[in-house]
Amino acid sequence: MTEYAARRPLPTSPFKARTEAPPKRFAVGDRVTHDAYGLGRVIGVEGDGDTAVLVDFGSRQVRVTPPYGPMHKL
């Protein structure tokens, strides 16, 4: 079995190295959209926003935990 060293991306390469997106941050009062629940408003934040957020979607309140992939700030 041959092992290869990790390739170093060249600065002039058209294939950019993947970088991680910054973590999503939400504050009380933010309007959000969720893929499963729809439109809502953040009504509570646990910790610095890295623990969970409480969102009011009108018909229900949902505690959403990271990663916040399906939820986006409007």
Secondary structure, DSSP 8 states (H G I E B T S, - for coil): ----------TT-SS------------TT-EEEETTTEEEEEEEEETTTTSEEEEE-SS-EEEE-S--TTEEE-
